[in-house]
Amino acid sequence: MVTVKDGERLDDLLGRPGKIVQSDDVFSFSLDAVLLAEFVWVPIQKGQLVDLCAGTGAIPLFLSYRTKGTITGVEIQSKLVDMANRSMAVNRLENRIQVVEGDVKTAAAQLGHARYDVVTCNPPYFLANETSLRNQNEHHTIARHEVLCTLEDCIKTASQLVKPGGKVAFVHRPERLLDILTLMRTYRIEPKRMQLVYPKAGREANTLLIEGSKDGKAGLKILPPFVVYEEDDTYTEAMRAILDA
């Protein structure tokens, strides 16, 4: 039997049949994880995938509904690694998903270079010096701010992990787009697909999804805008299609 520790709870996976161990003490998954797991190309029947900055394992869990491949999550916080692997046990996915404790900056040395078909990452969104947004909770700060790894660390390591022709996908904030494009090309990941996510029609985009191919040819496709909520705060048809899949 999987143990749920004091202060923890088993939450639903937003329409999926599984569960995830979460706690108010650490950063809980958001729609960003759902959107990235749906956006990225994945091999359906087999393959090896890595999720960097895995947290409590939400992205690997959501990916497991789209691929039968093996998934390795990398997370630096031991508390989150423990929670993530208990979530895999809850969902009987221990044979396909493992979250390991490790630093993004050294993940390629830990897991192996150029071995993986797909690398995903939901990195910390805020710069380390954005003190006005810093959370006093250490676990939240690490998840949200570039205090232990930077955007460049994530993109560099993703490039090291993925095979030539393999896919790398990120979810981030639109204001970092130029940084992301520049760093992807610096580390030989050619941007191939991009989509902006809007909270409601007529609002500014607040989320960016982008996928690249290692040593791929130039040519970036901009996908249609994705809107999450209707004006009455219910999910749009497109969002419901993801959650009800």
Secondary structure in CASP SS format (residue, H / E / C, confidence):
PFRMAT SS
TARGET T0000
AUTHOR 0000-0000-0000
METHOD secondary structure of the structure
MODEL  1
M C 1.00
V C 1.00
T C 1.00
V C 1.00
K C 1.00
D C 1.00
G C 1.00
E E 1.00
R E 1.00
L E 1.00
D E 1.00
D E 1.00
L E 1.00
L C 1.00
G C 1.00
R E 1.00
P E 1.00
G E 1.00
K E 1.00
I E 1.00
V E 1.00
Q E 1.00
S E 1.00
D C 1.00
D C 1.00
V C 1.00
F C 1.00
S C 1.00
F C 1.00
S C 1.00
L H 1.00
D H 1.00
A H 1.00
V H 1.00
L H 1.00
L H 1.00
A H 1.00
E H 1.00
F H 1.00
V C 1.00
W C 1.00
V C 1.00
P C 1.00
I C 1.00
Q C 1.00
K C 1.00
G C 1.00
Q E 1.00
L E 1.00
V E 1.00
D E 1.00
L E 1.00
C C 1.00
A C 1.00
G C 1.00
T C 1.00
G C 1.00
A H 1.00
I H 1.00
P H 1.00
L H 1.00
F H 1.00
L H 1.00
S C 1.00
Y C 1.00
R C 1.00
T C 1.00
K C 1.00
G C 1.00
T E 1.00
I E 1.00
T E 1.00
G E 1.00
V E 1.00
E E 1.00
I C 1.00
Q C 1.00
S H 1.00
K H 1.00
L H 1.00
V H 1.00
D H 1.00
M H 1.00
A H 1.00
N H 1.00
R H 1.00
S H 1.00
M H 1.00
A H 1.00
V H 1.00
N C 1.00
R C 1.00
L C 1.00
E C 1.00
N C 1.00
R C 1.00
I E 1.00
Q E 1.00
V E 1.00
V E 1.00
E E 1.00
G C 1.00
D C 1.00
V H 1.00
K H 1.00
T H 1.00
A H 1.00
A H 1.00
A H 1.00
Q H 1.00
L H 1.00
G C 1.00
H C 1.00
A C 1.00
R C 1.00
Y E 1.00
D E 1.00
V E 1.00
V E 1.00
T E 1.00
C E 1.00
N C 1.00
P C 1.00
P C 1.00
Y C 1.00
F E 1.00
L C 1.00
A C 1.00
N C 1.00
E C 1.00
T H 1.00
S H 1.00
L H 1.00
R C 1.00
N C 1.00
Q C 1.00
N C 1.00
E H 1.00
H H 1.00
H H 1.00
T H 1.00
I H 1.00
A H 1.00
R H 1.00
H E 1.00
E C 1.00
V C 1.00
L C 1.00
C C 1.00
T C 1.00
L H 1.00
E H 1.00
D H 1.00
C H 1.00
I H 1.00
K H 1.00
T H 1.00
A H 1.00
S H 1.00
Q H 1.00
L H 1.00
V E 1.00
K E 1.00
P E 1.00
G E 1.00
G E 1.00
K E 1.00
V E 1.00
A E 1.00
F E 1.00
V E 1.00
H E 1.00
R C 1.00
P H 1.00
E H 1.00
R H 1.00
L H 1.00
L H 1.00
D H 1.00
I H 1.00
L H 1.00
T H 1.00
L H 1.00
M H 1.00
R H 1.00
T H 1.00
Y C 1.00
R C 1.00
I E 1.00
E E 1.00
P E 1.00
K E 1.00
R E 1.00
M E 1.00
Q E 1.00
L E 1.00
V E 1.00
Y E 1.00
P E 1.00
K E 1.00
A C 1.00
G C 1.00
R C 1.00
E C 1.00
A C 1.00
N C 1.00
T E 1.00
L E 1.00
L E 1.00
I E 1.00
E E 1.00
G E 1.00
S E 1.00
K E 1.00
D C 1.00
G C 1.00
K C 1.00
A C 1.00
G C 1.00
L C 1.00
K E 1.00
I E 1.00
L C 1.00
P C 1.00
P C 1.00
F E 1.00
V E 1.00
V E 1.00
Y E 1.00
E C 1.00
E C 1.00
D C 1.00
D C 1.00
T C 1.00
Y E 1.00
T C 1.00
E H 1.00
A H 1.00
M H 1.00
R H 1.00
A H 1.00
I H 1.00
L H 1.00
D C 1.00
A C 1.00
END
